[in-house]
Amino acid sequence: MGRLSRLVFGALILAPLTLPLSGARAADWAVVGTIVGPNGIISDGAVSISDKMITAVGPSSSLPGGSKSVKVPGIILPGFIDLHNHLTWNVLPRWVPGRKFNNRYEWQDTAEYDRVLVAPHGVVLGAAACETEIYAEIKAIARTRRRIIPPKPDA
């Protein structure tokens, strides 16, 4: 597993832990591993999650009693979580269709969507899939301060 893959895996492993599982509250969870934060690196660190929010970041020895912990490989970036994204689509310009649709899936069946987004996306991925993912992640960090989807031009 490459360095970027381990980093993304460590960050994404937090996603399911912020959701209630089998009736357990998110407060019951902690993620343990190497943490990179604003104050440096914590080799044996822990991220405590309470009520769907990160409540503490520090050494794993500081975990509150009774927390279920999950040890993860790679790097954990607390607060740097995107629960759902298709990063490779973010290298393309935002598509602004010329009309409104009745539901969120109708636009996927239009010829315009295929022409403007699907075809170029296929070409980009065919030529440089890994580079596209890396570029999209960097673009998201640099342009949007943790938001993955950039603001609309008129916003």
C-alpha positions in Angstrom: 0.0 0.0 0.0 1.5 3.4 -1.0 1.9 6.3 1.4 -1.1 8.2 -0.1 -3.3 5.1 0.1 -2.3 4.5 3.8 -3.0 8.2 4.5 -6.4 8.1 2.8 -7.3 4.7 4.5 -6.4 6.1 7.9 -8.6 9.2 7.3 -11.5 7.3 5.8 -11.6 4.6 8.6 -13.1 7.3 10.8 -16.2 7.6 8.6 -18.1 4.6 9.7 -17.2 5.1 13.3 -19.1 8.4 13.4 -22.4 6.6 12.6 -24.4 4.6 15.2 -23.6 0.9 14.8 -26.1 -1.7 16.1 -27.6 0.7 18.6 -24.2 1.8 20.0 -23.6 5.5 20.2 -20.7 7.1 18.4 -19.5 8.1 21.9 -18.3 4.5 22.4 -15.6 4.7 19.8 -11.9 5.7 19.6 -9.5 5.3 16.7 -5.9 4.5 17.6 -2.8 4.9 15.4 -0.4 7.5 14.1 -2.0 10.9 14.3 -0.9 14.0 12.4 -2.3 17.1 13.8 -1.6 20.9 14.1 0.7 20.3 17.1 2.8 17.5 15.5 2.8 13.7 15.2 1.5 11.4 17.9 2.9 7.9 17.2 0.5 6.0 19.5 -2.4 8.5 19.4 -6.1 8.2 19.8 -9.1 10.1 18.4 -12.2 9.9 20.7 -15.6 10.3 19.1 -18.6 11.4 21.1 -22.1 12.1 19.7 -20.8 12.0 16.1 -18.1 14.5 16.8 -14.3 14.3 17.6 -14.0 15.3 21.2 -10.4 14.6 22.0 -7.1 13.9 20.2 -4.1 12.8 22.2 -2.0 9.8 23.4 -3.8 6.5 23.4 -3.1 6.3 27.1 -5.5 9.2 27.6 -8.5 7.2 26.2 -11.7 7.4 28.3 -12.6 4.1 30.0 -15.2 2.0 28.2 -14.5 3.3 24.7 -14.3 0.7 22.0 -11.1 1.3 20.1 -10.0 0.4 16.6 -6.3 0.3 15.7 -5.7 1.4 12.2 -2.6 1.3 10.0 -1.4 4.4 8.2 -1.9 8.0 9.2 -5.0 9.5 10.9 -5.9 13.1 10.1 -8.5 14.1 12.7 -11.2 16.3 11.3 -10.1 15.7 7.7 -12.9 13.4 6.7 -15.0 13.3 3.6 -17.7 10.7 4.0 -18.5 10.4 0.4 -16.8 11.7 -2.7 -15.9 10.9 -6.2 -12.6 12.9 -6.3 -11.8 12.2 -9.9 -14.9 14.0 -11.1 -13.6 17.2 -9.4 -10.9 17.7 -12.0 -13.6 18.6 -14.5 -15.3 22.0 -14.5 -18.6 22.2 -12.6 -21.5 21.3 -14.9 -24.4 23.7 -14.9 -27.2 22.2 -16.9 -29.5 24.4 -18.8 -32.6 23.1 -17.1 -34.0 21.8 -13.9 -34.6 18.0 -13.3 -37.4 16.3 -11.6 -35.1 14.1 -9.4 -31.4 13.6 -8.7 -31.0 10.8 -11.1 -32.7 12.1 -14.2 -29.7 14.2 -15.3 -27.5 11.1 -15.6 -29.6 9.9 -18.6 -29.1 13.1 -20.7 -26.9 13.2 -23.8 -25.4 16.6 -22.5 -24.2 14.9 -19.3 -22.5 12.1 -21.3 -20.9 14.6 -23.7 -19.8 17.2 -21.2 -18.7 15.0 -18.2 -18.8 11.2 -18.8 -16.7 11.1 -22.0 -14.0 13.6 -20.7 -13.9 11.8 -17.4 -13.2 8.5 -19.1 -10.4 10.0 -21.1 -8.8 11.5 -18.1 -9.0 8.3 -16.0 -7.7 6.2 -18.9 -4.6 8.4 -19.2 -3.8 9.2 -15.6 -6.1 7.6 -13.0 -3.7 7.9 -10.0 -2.5 11.3 -10.9 -6.2 12.4 -11.2 -6.9 11.3 -7.7 -3.9 13.0 -6.2 -4.6 16.3 -8.1 -8.2 16.3 -7.0 -7.2 15.8 -3.3 -4.7 18.6 -3.5 -7.2 20.9 -5.3 -9.8 20.2 -2.6 -7.3 21.0 0.2 -5.8 24.1 -1.5 -9.0 25.7 -2.8 -11.8 24.9 -0.5 -10.4 24.5 3.1 -11.7 21.0 3.6 -14.8 21.3 1.3 -14.4 18.9 -1.6 -17.1 20.5 -3.8 -16.0 24.1 -4.6 -18.5 26.9 -4.2 -20.6 27.8 -7.2 -19.1 30.7 -9.2 -22.0 33.0 -8.4 -22.0 32.2 -4.6 
